């Protein structure tokens, strides 16, 4: 069951990463089209800077979970790789618990931003007058997704430890060091 849950989290994040990639490519094409139209004197589509900012916020918040699941976040392992397996496990678990707590705290503090926007009916002070709850809702949901995935991986790692599956734990929360690569 633990492996099924972990597989589901990985598959979901790979689907999210694919959607984010498509969104980035579409944004790049939109910006290129806008630049070409401006340079040729045909006018502008307008809003490319605003929309690209919204896309980058969405990619940043949602992409963090994708990177975490693929173990692509940067961690300094100067001490870790010199330790015996119990020490590495302790460091990996500590790092994940601290990361998880930090992500939950960030998501918690993102909510008031969205809440005020919803209460005030705020719109962007731009020609597009975008209702700000749309990009902020996507941004906030990305942080919540990151918190949910971090919590799931932390609990999966603890379950692997309880089942004495240190290789599975390492595959979930460990890091691939330069020495291993």
C-alpha positions in Angstrom: 0.0 0.0 0.0 2.9 2.4 0.8 4.4 1.7 -2.5 1.1 2.3 -4.3 0.7 5.7 -2.5 4.2 6.7 -3.4 3.7 5.7 -7.0 0.5 7.7 -7.1 2.2 10.8 -5.8 5.0 10.4 -8.3 2.6 9.9 -11.2 0.5 12.8 -10.2 3.6 15.1 -10.0 4.8 13.9 -13.4 1.4 14.8 -14.9 1.7 18.2 -13.1 5.2 18.7 -14.5 4.0 17.9 -18.0 1.2 20.5 -17.7 3.6 23.0 -16.4 5.9 22.4 -19.3 3.1 22.8 -21.8 2.1 26.0 -20.0 5.7 27.3 -20.2 5.9 26.5 -23.9 2.6 28.2 -24.6 3.8 31.2 -22.6 7.0 31.4 -24.6 5.1 31.2 -27.9 2.7 33.9 -26.7 5.6 36.2 -25.8 7.4 35.5 -29.1 4.3 36.3 -31.0 3.8 39.5 -29.1 7.5 40.6 -29.6 7.3 39.8 -33.3 4.1 41.7 -33.8 5.5 44.7 -32.0 8.8 44.6 -34.0 6.9 44.3 -37.3 4.7 47.3 -36.4 1.5 45.2 -36.4 0.6 46.1 -32.8 0.7 44.0 -29.7 -1.3 41.2 -28.2 -0.9 42.9 -24.9 -0.5 41.4 -21.4 2.4 39.2 -22.2 4.4 40.5 -19.3 1.5 40.1 -16.9 0.5 36.6 -18.1 4.1 35.4 -18.0 4.4 36.6 -14.4 1.3 34.6 -13.5 2.7 31.6 -15.2 6.0 31.8 -13.5 4.3 32.1 -10.1 2.3 29.0 -10.9 5.3 27.1 -12.2 7.3 28.0 -9.1 4.7 26.9 -6.6 3.5 23.7 -8.4 7.0 22.8 -9.6 8.4 22.6 -6.1 6.5 19.4 -5.4 7.6 17.9 -8.7 11.2 18.6 -7.9 10.8 17.2 -4.4 9.3 14.0 -5.6 12.1 13.5 -8.2 14.6 14.4 -5.4 15.9 17.3 -7.5 16.1 19.9 -4.7 19.6 20.9 -3.7 20.9 19.5 -0.5 24.4 19.8 0.9 25.6 16.3 1.8 29.2 17.0 2.9 28.6 15.3 6.2 25.8 12.9 5.2 27.8 10.7 2.9 30.5 10.2 5.5 28.0 8.8 8.0 26.9 5.2 8.5 23.4 4.3 7.3 21.6 5.2 10.6 23.1 8.6 10.5 22.1 9.2 6.9 18.6 8.1 7.7 18.4 10.4 10.6 19.6 13.4 8.6 17.3 12.6 5.7 14.3 12.3 8.0 15.2 15.5 9.9 15.7 17.4 6.6 12.3 16.2 5.3 10.5 17.0 8.5 12.0 20.5 8.6 11.2 21.0 4.9 7.7 19.8 5.4 7.1 22.1 8.3 8.5 25.0 6.3 6.2 24.3 3.4 3.2 24.0 5.6 4.0 27.3 7.2 4.4 29.0 3.8 1.1 27.6 2.5 -0.5 28.7 5.8 0.7 32.2 5.2 -0.3 32.3 1.5 -3.9 31.9 2.4 -4.4 35.4 3.8 -3.1 36.9 0.6 -5.8 35.0 -1.4 -8.4 35.6 1.2 -8.0 39.4 1.1 -8.1 39.3 -2.7 -11.4 37.4 -2.6 -12.9 39.7 0.0 -11.9 42.8 -1.9 -12.6 41.5 -5.4 -9.1 42.8 -6.3 -8.2 43.1 -10.0 -4.8 43.7 -11.5 -3.9 47.4 -12.1 -3.2 46.7 -15.8 -5.1 46.9 -19.1 -6.2 43.2 -18.6 -7.7 43.9 -15.2 -7.3 40.3 -14.3 -9.3 39.2 -11.3 -6.3 38.4 -9.0 -8.0 35.5 -7.3 -7.3 33.5 -10.5 -3.5 33.7 -10.5 -3.3 33.8 -6.7 -5.6 30.8 -6.4 -3.4 28.8 -8.8 -0.3 30.0 -6.8 -1.9 29.1 -3.4 -3.1 25.7 -4.6 0.5 25.0 -5.8 1.8 25.6 -2.3 -1.0 23.5 -0.8 -0.1 20.7 -3.3 3.5 21.0 -2.3 2.6 20.7 1.4 0.4 17.7 0.8 3.1 15.9 -1.2 5.7 16.7 1.4 3.5 15.4 4.1 2.7 12.2 2.1 6.4 11.6 1.4 7.4 12.2 5.0 4.8 9.7 6.2 5.8 7.2 3.5 9.4 7.6 4.6 8.4 7.0 8.3 6.4 3.9 7.2 9.4 2.5 5.3 11.5 3.0 8.5 8.9 1.2 10.6 8.8 -1.7 8.1 12.7 -1.7 8.2 12.9 -1.0 4.5 16.0 1.2 4.5 16.5 0.9 0.7 12.9 2.1 0.1 13.4 4.9 2.6 16.5 6.0 0.8 14.7 5.9 -2.5 11.9 8.1 -1.0 13.7 10.6 1.1 17.4 10.1 0.5 19.6 12.0 -1.9 21.8 10.8 -4.7 25.2 12.2 -3.9 27.9 13.2 -6.3 29.8 10.1 -5.2 26.9 7.8 -6.1 26.4 9.5 -9.5 
